[in-house]
């Protein structure tokens, strides 16, 4: 009972902070996701350091990830005429991180190169891409709208809730038993139905997209989010971890909370570009 209460309180505070910061405005959105990027990249680097014996500089990876988010935020929200110079320091950080390995006498250089790169592409880039979503559906003359970033999280939460309820009730057929024994096709279908229903409801309140476009976005989020969850489960299984961290009591770590988001964001962006919204 105590664990359930802790999990419920942590989840409620997490959702409140996330929704409040996204809806309040671009400053709170930027501040929150800078912190989330920092903590997620740090968590990923800690995992590979502890379980893979990597010796690349964790602080460089965290600095690079945070700067990538900040540079993306500024370039998209501050109307820079030429935003490319904003990314020059990030390129320098990445180059230095690789050059630094020439003087590192510990560990395996190829592993260090690979995991440093993965810390940027897997743990940092999706949050930077959220900035692009936050410009979509913005009113004329504005550079920020909460609609698309918030909708991704709504669809993910609806999918998780539906999948859990249906999977626990009638789930029989396993999806990827080798990677995630509890996931079932029935749960996947239940989560998809709930998320798609949420997409239709979004269309009633936000006419920036029609009903079919909202439903399509929900479907893409469900598919990509489920795969993102499985990717993180695959990582944890190889490293024999139950949770990626312990910073969110009852919910594990930041990779556990944002595993679906990390793959859903780039896939949704591709979808929105395809239908002409971005």
C-alpha positions in Angstrom: 0.0 0.0 0.0 2.8 2.4 0.9 4.5 1.7 -2.5 1.2 2.4 -4.3 0.8 5.7 -2.5 4.4 6.8 -3.3 3.9 5.8 -6.9 0.6 7.7 -7.1 2.0 10.9 -5.5 5.1 10.9 -7.7 3.1 10.3 -10.8 0.6 13.1 -10.0 3.5 15.5 -9.3 5.3 14.5 -12.5 2.2 15.0 -14.6 1.4 18.3 -13.0 4.9 19.6 -13.5 5.0 18.5 -17.1 1.6 19.7 -18.1 1.9 23.0 -16.2 5.3 23.8 -17.7 4.2 23.0 -21.3 1.0 25.0 -21.0 2.3 28.0 -19.1 4.7 29.2 -21.8 7.9 28.8 -23.7 10.1 29.9 -20.9 8.8 27.2 -18.5 8.8 24.7 -21.3 12.5 25.5 -22.1 13.5 25.4 -18.4 11.8 22.1 -17.7 13.1 20.2 -20.7 16.7 21.5 -20.2 16.6 19.9 -16.8 15.0 16.7 -18.1 17.6 16.5 -20.9 20.4 16.9 -18.3 19.0 14.2 -16.0 18.2 11.8 -18.8 21.6 12.0 -20.5 23.3 11.8 -17.1 21.3 8.7 -16.3 22.1 7.0 -19.6 25.8 7.8 -19.1 25.8 6.4 -15.6 24.2 3.2 -16.8 26.8 2.5 -19.5 29.6 3.6 -17.2 28.5 1.2 -14.5 27.5 -1.8 -16.7 29.7 -1.4 -19.8 32.8 0.1 -18.2 32.9 3.1 -20.5 35.4 5.8 -19.7 34.3 8.8 -21.9 33.6 12.0 -20.0 30.1 12.0 -18.7 30.1 15.7 -18.0 30.9 16.4 -21.7 28.0 14.2 -22.8 25.7 16.0 -20.3 27.0 19.4 -21.4 26.6 18.5 -25.1 23.0 17.3 -24.6 21.9 20.3 -22.6 23.5 22.7 -25.1 21.9 20.9 -28.0 18.5 21.5 -26.4 19.2 25.1 -25.6 20.6 25.9 -29.0 17.5 24.3 -30.6 15.2 26.3 -28.3 16.9 29.6 -29.0 17.1 29.0 -32.8 13.4 28.2 -33.0 11.9 30.6 -30.5 14.1 33.7 -30.6 13.8 34.5 -34.4 17.5 34.4 -35.1 18.2 35.4 -38.7 21.0 32.9 -38.9 20.8 30.2 -36.2 23.7 28.1 -37.4 26.3 29.8 -35.3 24.4 28.8 -32.2 25.3 25.2 -32.9 29.0 25.8 -33.4 29.8 25.3 -29.7 27.9 22.0 -29.8 30.0 20.8 -32.7 33.1 21.8 -30.8 31.9 19.8 -27.7 31.4 16.7 -29.8 34.7 17.1 -31.6 36.5 17.5 -28.3 34.8 14.5 -26.8 36.2 12.4 -29.7 39.6 13.9 -29.7 39.9 13.4 -26.0 39.8 9.7 -26.5 43.2 9.8 -28.2 44.7 10.6 -24.8 42.5 8.3 -22.7 44.5 5.2 -21.8 41.6 3.5 -20.1 38.6 1.6 -21.6 37.9 0.8 -25.2 37.9 3.7 -27.6 35.4 2.3 -30.0 32.9 1.6 -27.1 33.5 5.2 -25.8 32.9 6.7 -29.2 29.7 4.6 -29.7 28.1 5.2 -26.3 28.9 9.0 -26.3 27.2 9.2 -29.7 24.3 7.2 -28.5 23.9 9.6 -25.4 23.4 12.4 -27.9 21.2 10.7 -30.5 19.1 8.5 -28.1 18.9 10.5 -24.9 19.3 14.2 -26.0 18.2 14.7 -29.6 14.5 13.8 -29.1 14.1 16.5 -26.4 15.8 19.0 -28.8 13.3 18.0 -31.5 10.4 18.8 -29.1 11.3 22.5 -29.8 10.3 21.9 -33.4 6.9 20.5 -32.3 6.4 23.5 -30.0 6.5 25.9 -33.0 3.8 23.9 -34.9 0.3 25.2 -34.5 1.6 28.6 -33.2 -0.5 31.6 -34.1 0.7 34.1 -36.6 3.6 36.1 -35.2 4.1 33.7 -32.3 6.9 31.1 -32.0 5.3 28.8 -29.4 2.3 26.6 -29.0 1.8 24.0 -26.3 -0.7 21.9 -28.5 1.6 19.4 -30.2 4.1 18.8 -27.4 1.3 18.3 -24.9 -0.7 16.0 -27.3 2.3 13.6 -27.6 2.3 13.1 -23.8 -1.5 12.8 -23.7 -1.4 10.1 -26.3 1.5 8.2 -24.6 -0.3 8.3 -21.2 -3.6 7.2 -22.8 -1.8 4.4 -24.6 0.0 3.3 -21.4 -3.2 3.4 -19.4 -5.3 1.5 -22.0 -2.5 -1.1 -22.6 -2.2 -1.7 -18.8 -5.9 -2.1 -18.2 -6.6 -4.3 -21.2 -3.4 -6.3 -20.9 -4.0 -7.1 -17.2 -7.6 -8.1 -17.9 -7.5 -10.1 -21.1 -3.9 -10.1 -22.3 -2.9 -13.5 -23.6 -0.7 -13.2 -26.7 2.8 -11.9 -26.0 4.3 -9.3 -28.3 8.1 -9.5 -27.5 8.3 -12.1 -24.7 12.1 -12.2 -25.0 12.4 -8.5 -24.3 9.3 -7.6 -22.3 7.3 -10.6 -21.1 4.3 -8.6 -19.8 3.5 -6.8 -23.1 0.6 -8.4 -25.1 -1.1 -7.8 -28.4 -4.4 -7.3 -26.6 -2.8 -4.6 -24.4 -1.3 -2.9 -27.5 -4.7 -2.9 -29.2 -6.4 -1.5 -26.0 -3.9 1.2 -25.7 -4.2 2.1 -29.3 -8.0 2.4 -29.1 -7.8 4.7 -26.0 -5.1 6.9 -27.6 -7.0 7.2 -30.9 -10.1 8.1 -29.0 -8.1 10.8 -27.4 -6.9 12.0 -30.8 -10.5 12.4 -31.9 -11.3 14.4 -28.8 -8.3 16.6 -29.4 -9.7 17.4 -32.8 -12.9 18.8 -31.2 -10.9 21.3 -29.1 -7.9 22.1 -31.4 -8.9 22.7 -35.0 -5.3 23.1 -36.2 -5.7 19.6 -37.6 -8.7 17.8 -38.7 -10.0 14.6 -37.0 -8.2 12.2 -39.3 -4.9 14.0 -38.9 -5.2 13.9 -35.1 -6.1 10.2 -35.2 -3.1 9.6 -37.5 -0.8 11.4 -35.0 -2.2 9.3 -32.2 -1.6 6.1 -34.2 2.0 7.1 -35.0 2.6 8.0 -31.3 1.2 4.6 -30.2 3.3 2.6 -32.6 6.5 4.5 -32.1 6.0 4.9 -28.4 5.5 1.1 -27.9 8.7 0.4 -29.9 10.5 3.1 -27.8 9.4 1.3 -24.7 10.7 -2.0 -26.1 14.0 -0.5 -27.1 14.6 0.7 -23.5 13.5 -2.7 -22.2 16.1 -4.2 -24.5 18.8 -1.9 -23.1 17.9 -2.7 -19.5 17.7 -6.5 -20.2 21.2 -6.5 -21.6 22.4 -4.7 -18.5 20.3 -6.8 -16.2 18.5 -3.7 -14.8 14.9 -3.5 -13.5 14.8 0.3 -13.6 17.1 2.8 -15.4 17.4 4.8 -12.2 15.7 5.7 -8.9 15.1 9.5 -9.1 11.3 9.1 -9.5 10.1 7.0 -6.5 7.9 4.2 -7.7 8.5 5.0 -11.3 12.2 4.2 -11.8 14.4 6.7 -13.7 14.0 9.3 -16.4 14.7 6.8 -19.2 11.8 4.7 -17.8 9.4 7.7 -17.9 10.5 9.0 -21.3 11.3 5.8 -23.2 8.2 6.1 -25.4 8.9 9.8 -26.0 12.4 9.3 -27.2 11.2 7.4 -30.3 7.7 9.0 -30.6 8.9 12.5 -31.1 11.1 12.0 -34.2 8.4 9.7 -35.8 5.6 12.2 -35.1 7.7 15.0 -36.7 8.2 12.9 -39.8 4.4 12.3 -39.9 3.6 16.0 -39.4 6.1 17.0 -42.2 4.5 14.4 -44.4 0.9 15.9 -43.9 2.2 19.5 -44.2 1.7 20.7 -40.7 5.5 21.3 -40.1 
